[in-house]
């Protein structure tokens, strides 16, 4: 096989690899759009569920506050993953949706809540041992 007969085959292989790479990129983009649509649909309800529990005074409330504070200000309130293990299954699901939503949305999640910044400041105070 001489050089001239090998070049078309090389060109065909490269074209096929480029086509496959482009298809993979389109599939990944479509997947990301589906994930975004899912969390935008489920996010508000999940956020309200965590906030409702966080306003209580149980161990579940404490963990929900810490998860919400981690989303609100991660450098000050790092997320300890064991918190996800100790909360009820429905709260785990809500927390994971909220965390995923926070990675995709262009807004801060507390902005979706009525007076959300004040609420997060209240949770901050509670978790620092202050009054609720």
C-alpha positions as CSV (number, residue, x, y, z in Angstrom):
1,X,0.0,0.0,0.0
2,X,1.5,3.3,-1.0
3,X,1.2,6.6,0.6
4,X,-1.6,7.9,-1.8
5,X,-3.8,4.9,-0.9
6,X,-3.3,5.3,2.8
7,X,-4.1,9.0,2.9
8,X,-7.8,8.7,2.0
9,X,-8.3,6.0,4.7
10,X,-6.5,8.2,7.3
11,X,-8.8,11.1,6.3
12,X,-11.9,8.9,6.6
13,X,-10.8,7.7,10.0
14,X,-10.2,11.3,11.2
15,X,-13.5,12.4,9.8
16,X,-15.3,9.6,11.6
17,X,-13.5,10.4,14.9
18,X,-14.5,14.1,14.5
19,X,-18.1,13.1,13.8
20,X,-18.2,10.8,16.9
21,X,-16.6,13.5,19.1
22,X,-19.2,16.0,17.9
23,X,-22.0,13.6,18.6
24,X,-20.7,13.0,22.1
25,X,-20.5,16.7,22.7
26,X,-24.1,17.2,21.5
27,X,-25.3,14.3,23.7
28,X,-23.5,15.7,26.8
29,X,-25.0,19.1,26.1
30,X,-28.5,17.6,25.8
31,X,-27.9,15.7,29.1
32,X,-26.9,18.9,30.9
33,X,-30.0,20.7,29.6
34,X,-32.2,17.8,30.8
35,X,-30.5,17.9,34.2
36,X,-31.0,21.7,34.4
37,X,-34.7,21.4,33.5
38,X,-35.1,18.6,36.2
39,X,-33.5,20.6,39.0
40,X,-35.2,23.8,38.0
41,X,-38.5,21.9,38.3
42,X,-37.7,20.1,41.6
43,X,-35.5,22.8,43.1
44,X,-38.0,25.2,44.6
45,X,-40.0,22.5,46.3
46,X,-36.8,20.8,47.6
47,X,-35.5,24.2,48.9
48,X,-38.8,24.9,50.7
49,X,-38.8,21.4,52.3
50,X,-35.3,21.9,53.7
51,X,-36.2,25.4,54.9
52,X,-39.3,24.2,56.6
53,X,-37.4,21.5,58.5
54,X,-34.4,23.9,59.2
55,X,-36.8,26.2,61.1
56,X,-37.4,23.6,63.8
57,X,-35.3,22.6,66.7
58,X,-34.5,18.9,66.1
59,X,-31.3,17.2,65.0
60,X,-32.8,17.1,61.5
61,X,-33.3,20.8,61.7
62,X,-29.7,21.4,62.6
63,X,-28.4,19.3,59.7
64,X,-30.8,21.0,57.2
65,X,-29.6,24.4,58.4
66,X,-26.0,23.4,57.9
67,X,-26.7,22.1,54.4
68,X,-28.5,25.3,53.5
69,X,-25.7,27.4,55.0
70,X,-23.1,25.4,53.0
71,X,-25.0,26.3,49.8
72,X,-25.4,29.9,51.1
73,X,-21.7,30.4,52.0
74,X,-19.5,27.3,51.5
75,X,-16.3,28.9,52.6
76,X,-17.8,29.7,56.0
77,X,-20.0,26.7,56.3
78,X,-18.3,23.7,54.5
79,X,-20.6,20.8,53.7
80,X,-19.9,17.8,55.8
81,X,-21.1,14.9,53.8
82,X,-22.0,12.8,56.9
83,X,-24.9,15.3,57.4
84,X,-26.5,13.7,54.4
85,X,-26.3,10.3,56.0
86,X,-28.1,11.2,59.2
87,X,-31.1,13.0,57.8
88,X,-34.3,11.2,56.6
89,X,-34.4,9.9,53.0
90,X,-36.8,12.5,51.7
91,X,-34.5,15.2,53.2
92,X,-31.5,13.6,51.6
93,X,-33.2,13.7,48.2
94,X,-34.2,17.4,48.8
95,X,-30.6,18.3,49.8
96,X,-29.1,16.6,46.8
97,X,-31.5,18.4,44.5
98,X,-30.8,21.8,46.2
99,X,-27.0,21.2,45.9
100,X,-27.3,20.3,42.2
101,X,-29.6,23.2,41.6
102,X,-27.1,25.6,43.2
103,X,-24.5,24.4,40.8
104,X,-26.6,25.1,37.7
105,X,-28.7,28.2,38.5
106,X,-27.5,31.7,37.8
107,X,-28.9,33.0,41.1
108,X,-28.2,32.4,44.7
109,X,-30.7,30.0,46.1
110,X,-31.7,32.3,49.0
111,X,-32.9,34.7,46.4
112,X,-35.7,32.3,45.6
113,X,-37.0,32.7,49.2
114,X,-39.0,35.5,50.7
115,X,-36.5,37.5,52.7
116,X,-34.0,34.7,52.1
117,X,-30.9,36.6,53.1
118,X,-32.4,37.4,56.5
119,X,-33.5,33.8,56.9
120,X,-30.0,32.6,56.2
121,X,-28.6,35.1,58.6
122,X,-31.0,33.7,61.2
123,X,-29.8,30.2,60.5
124,X,-26.2,31.5,60.8
125,X,-26.9,32.9,64.2
126,X,-28.6,29.8,65.4
127,X,-25.7,27.6,64.3
128,X,-23.2,29.9,65.9
129,X,-25.0,29.4,69.2
130,X,-27.1,32.6,69.1
131,X,-30.8,33.1,69.4
132,X,-33.2,31.8,66.7
